Amino acid sequence: MTAEIIIIGDEILIGQVVDTNSADIARELDRIGISVNQILAIQDEKSDILRALKDAATRADVVVMSGGLGPTKDDVTKYTLCQFFDDIVVNNEEVLKHVEELFKKIKNTPLSDLNREQALVPSKATVLFNKYGTAPGLWMEQDKTVFIAVPGVPFEMKMMMEQQIIPKLKREFNRPFIYHKTLRTFGLGESALAERLEEWENNLPEKIKLAYLPNLGSVRLRLSGKGENEKELKEGIEKELTKLYPLIEDILSDNINEDDDITVTLNKLLISKKQFLSSAESCTGGEVAAQFTINPGASSCFKGGLVTYATHSKEELLKVPKKIIEEHSVVSGEVAEAMASNARDLFKSNYAISTTGNAGPKKGESDEEVGTVFIGIATPEKVFSKKYKFGKSREQVVKKTVNKAFELLLRELIKK
């Protein structure tokens, strides 16, 4: 089965709101064997919605629309569906009752005529009740294509997809199996990695596809397959992986969950090992700690961090010897190692990350060129540092430094 996703809203097209709904909808559909062939963002205009619906109907088994179901004049999705299906809106008493109760219990404001119009739905639609908002979802069918309209509010859309739409799709349609396997690599760029894997990739079975997913400092390799027999599909991909592993053994980090980034992986590893991390940052200004602690459960493995941006902070708070700074400069491997070692001792953690460098635009207190960074790693057994040159862009220097620091830590953790 195939699907197309239509995101409706001027706010998406002008960059005022970042579209996350399409990613969430696509992920849910893929999980049950429905391949998304296209994602389209369009204006809150009847003509644009009609054109998108007509085009999608020629290609897809399922069309999911998000947005335009609210109570204001720019919310035209359900009226456009009526035009597309040659239908009319009718009052749905159950929806109206739900809206009235919602306003009475939660909103504590008078119910306006606009809010009552939320109960007007296309007569041919199956209503998908919105437990968390006023706009109901809609399920309509024509010429073997299913058209589903969901609210644009992300939380409401997610709940409707998980609790109603996905179960209904699973009940009513036979779907193939889709299986993904993702690996993370470090140390080679996308093009260099593609060259290394060219012969293996050219010999992949027709049903198995390889995707390169590059990010700062790493490239994920995703093997995907689709088929009617789940067991054969998984066995086929696992067989190809046995041929792939020897080719990337020197740059392979780990086997990861599709949704995991490196900080999630580090979080899980530290918790499983019952060990703790701390940080001491200069040029990254707290980004190491910020990115690590954004994950749920970080408190179980992260002791704390210091941002010692000024030289005197490194001396006074981290107790980096003034002599080391004078001899090697504040941007040096020796200072990075002292920062990491002292942070580990200060927070009584097993591991520590440190960063010191010239992020730009000026050199600051060191003669090292802009973009030069030293990353320190302290482990229970040793302390070491690495020197990198990350270019002239301050933003990129910070991002690359944080990613590389996490990579260095991950390599130490997976050695054990």
VENZI-V728416 format. One line per field, one symbol per residue. ss: DSSP state (2 for helix, 1 for strand, 0 for the rest). A space follows every 10 residues. Layout:
ss: ???
This chain:
ss: 0111111102 2220000000 2222222222 2000111111 1100022222 2222222000 0111110000 0000002222 2222200011 1022222222 2222222000 0022222221 1100011100 0000001111 1100111111 0002222222 2222222222 2200001111 1111110002 2222222222 2200000111 1111100111 1111111002 2222222222 2222222200 0111110000 0222222222 2220001111 1000002222 2220000222 0111111000 2222220000 0222222200 0022222222 2222222000 1111111000 0000000000 0111111100 0011111110 0002222222 2222222222 222000
